[in-house]
Amino acid sequence: MAFLANLFIALVKFIVAFITRSAAMLAEAVHSLADTFNQVLLLVGIKRGKRAPDSLHPFGFSGELYFWSFIVAIILFTAGAVFSIYEGIHKLLHPTPIKNIAYAFAVLLFSIAAESVAFSSAFRNVNRERGKDKIFTYLRKTKKSELIVVFLEDLAAISGLSCALVLIALEHFTHILFFDGLASVLIGLILAAVAVFLGNETRSLLLGESADPELIKKISSIFEAEESIDRVIHIKSLQLGPEDILVAVKAQFNDRLNTRETCNLINGIEKEIRTRYPDVKKIFIEPDIYKSNY
């Protein structure tokens, strides 16, 4: 339903852009169309990420969502930002008056109201996840790329629509054929900024980021609480997907443990980690002897 609603809004914007000859409305129409297909790509990433592991991908497909989020950033930049900036510059160089401006105001006001509802939902989700972190800090550190995409797209949509509404109104009341083209350029710059930020963050996730440092500290404390473990040599982690973490631990076990006791202890620790932190789905614990050159 959300896909059909967004597609309908995009089509209405295209019609109004044709009627009004407004560059800002055309930029918004292209933006809405890009957002519509971006939603489809995120759904594809979520669905494909749930596939079971196979022999070629033994750790599963949870990273699919990161890949499709990166594709969203590319589409947002090329289909949204580049086109909007180009159209705005063209309108600035070849200014023409906006026709039937009432249609533009009606669609923009309706779109702002609809996007505000969507943004408030995304904002609540981000607030629920970020805890005491500032929003920008959370967006930089979170591993949930779908939240970043939805939040930033909704923020860009409201910013772009507000910009279009204010500048089209300025052109209407001042009769200066400049503000419509400027609005299209500014919408493109907003989309470019979002696309660059989103692309950089998802690129980092695709390359392989470690899990949240606070989580690693909590896992380390589980090992440190075990009397039969003399030392945690190191803990390394990899965020495979939004809710899929790999943890590899090298630890020195007490010499008095035999092989069976060591295996039982490892199995018990793995069970405890998975119980406390369900996102940690792959655990590798290697007994070793500490050396100073580790």
C-alpha positions, 0 to 999 in steps of 0.5 A: 500500500505504501508503494502504491501511495508513493507512486500515486503521489509521484504521478500527481507531481509529474502531472502538476509539473507538466501543468505548471511548468515548474522546475521545482515540481518536476524535481520533486516528482523525480524525487518521489519516483526515486523514493518509491523505487527505493522502498522496493529495493529495501524490501528486496534487501530485507527479503533476500537477507533472510535466505538460509546460508548455503555452501557458497555463502556459509555466513548467510545473506544478512549483508544484502540489506547493506548492498541494496541500501548502497544502491538506494544511495546511488539512485538517490544521487543520480536520479534525484540530485543530478537531475534536479540540479540540471533542471534547476540550472536549465530553468535559471538559464531559460526562465519561464513563468509558472502556470496554474500555481494553485495546483502546485501549492495544493500538491506541495501542502498535501505532500508536506502533510503526508511526509510529516506523518511518515517522518514522525514515525521514522523519528520515533524509531530513531529516538527509540534506538539511539538512547542518549546519543545525538541523532547525527552520532546515532546515524553514524554508528548504527548498523541498521541501514534501513533506518538510516535510509528511511529517516534521511529520505523522509527528512530530505523529502520534507526539506525539499518540499518546504524549499519548493513551497517557499521559493515558488511562493516567492516567485509568485509574489515577486514576479521574479523568474528566479526562485523556481529554478533555485528551488530545483537546484537546492532540492538537488543539493539536499538529495546529493548531501543525503546520498553522499552521507548514506553512500559513505555509511553503507560503504563502510558497513559493506567493507565490514565494521566491528560490532558496537564497542559497548557490546564487545565490552559486555561479551568480554565481561562474560569471559572475565567472570569465568574463573577457568579463563586466565586471560582474554587475548583478544575479541574481534567482531564483524557486523554481517547484517543489521541483526547478525554479528560474528564474534571471534575470541582468542582466550587462555584457559586454565591449565587444569582443564582437560579437553572435555572440560574446555569444550563444555566451558566454551559451549556454555559461554556461547549459549550465554552470549546467544541468550543475552545478545541474540544478534550475535549469531556466529561465535568462534572461541579459540583456546590459546596461550598468551604471548607478548607479541600478540 
